[in-house]
């Protein structure tokens, strides 16, 4: 299938055929998804990362929203991860994650003196396992309780974005009707996978994942908290020196790519 490449876009640069292709790819892996809801969520995002093969075929994407908010300690920024999927033949490849980390580095460069968080709501164990792969400290996890200040931030972001669907005591989103959950063939887990510590924790913390519940997660994005696999692209984003990747700065007043 050849090497994959990532590119940055906003909603208006995606034509109708491409939006439909994105939905069709997403629908291959998730059940209970609806085109109008998918497009509504897509339109609200700050940036959309597309992953294509050498023939230009769509192989994956990730949608991101930059959120500016206030905490008791002052201003902060969060990157909210929306719909994300990579065709399973390309699982394990790094181009999409590199592009994601580079973008995060760009946001950190714009706001070096205030905290930058990754705000993630997790539908499945594979996505949850990105947290320990990319960062050293993330929450919730099986090793330690979430620090009160970070829990307050997670509660604030989840409540502001999802309202009553967020259940603070459980730390999950629960909707009267699923807004998308893994299809059965992708949700099934072997006993070996279930026994992995991070997977076992996710299954315990979000027992309703198979019917659409989502675990609310938070981690700080900064050099000292990022592992090598993510830190390199993050720092390149901060240095704005990566070949072949260009886009205008995203600010509260402008989300032009």
Secondary structure, DSSP 8 states (H G I E B T S, - for coil): ----EEEEE-GGGS-HHHHHHHHHHHHTTEES--HHHHHHHHHT-SEEEEEE-TT--EEEEEEEEEEEEEETTEEEEEEEEEEEEE-GGGTT--HHHHHHHHHHHHHHHHTTTS-EEEEEEESSHHHHHHHHHHBSS-BS-SSS---HHHHHHHHHHHHHHHGGGEETTTTEE--SS-S-EE-HHHH---HHHHTSHHHHHHHHHTTTGGGT-EEEEEEE-SGGGB-HHHHHHHHHHHHT--TT------BTTB---
